Amino acid sequence: MDTVMDAILQVGLIVVSIIGIVFLLISTFLMFLLTAMVLKLNKFLKKQKALLDVVGKFSTYTNLFKKKG
């Protein structure tokens, strides 16, 4: 009876450790994905901000010309 319990405990420990390792791998992979997405979003937002700045400057220039005209 004792050996059966030991075997069950050993199998349980192996299963739990495998599940833990898989969970760690998945979570690290998701963290890498998340950081990559954040970096891409940051670059995209910087580009958008630059574009908006250009459009804003252009509109102020056109407004100045309209006032002078």
Secondary structure, DSSP 8 states (H G I E B T S, - for coil): -HHHHHHHHHHHHHHHHHHHHHHHHHHHHHHHHHHHHHHHHHHHHHHHHHHHHHHHHHHHHHHHHHHH-
